Amino acid sequence: MPTVAKLLKEKGSDVWTASPEQTVFDAIKFMDEKGVGALAVVSKGKLIGILSERDYARKVILKGRSSKETQIKEIMTTHVYHTVPEQSIEDCMVVMTQHHIRHLPVLDNKVLVGMISLGDVVSVIIKKQQDKIKQLEHTITWQESY
């Protein structure tokens, strides 16, 4: 099974971040510009949380708060599951499924080096399955030719 490091090498390791003092409005606007569903929240170079569209929907909209007045630190998720470059994509799928999360920050020696999404993980797994099917089809075709 491919690793997180391989996935990051293929997709790129750009990771979009926000500070805990920024407003939720600015963060959501930035997520829209970058086409992402979550931002790593970083303070003094350390990952301290994650802000997702889900946080916004549940903790701002449903609570009747103002996104222009609410700071990220007021609504961010502080218990952040993460992965490491050496971890398998299959293991990431298990973590994401068990904990109902869509984004995993990637830490290497406690340094944020990337972010992977559930979509990234599913794409890798589907590609692996397609490759396996092609391999099996080739094996069956080769055996039938004898």
Secondary structure, DSSP 8 states (H G I E B T S, - for coil): --BHHHHHHHH-----EE-TTSBHHHHHHHHHHHT-SEEEEEETTEEEEEEEHHHHIIIIITTT--TTT-BHHHH-B-S---B-TTSBHHHHHHHHHHHT-SEEEEEETTEEEEEEEHHHHHHHHHHHHHHHHHHHHHHHHHHHT-
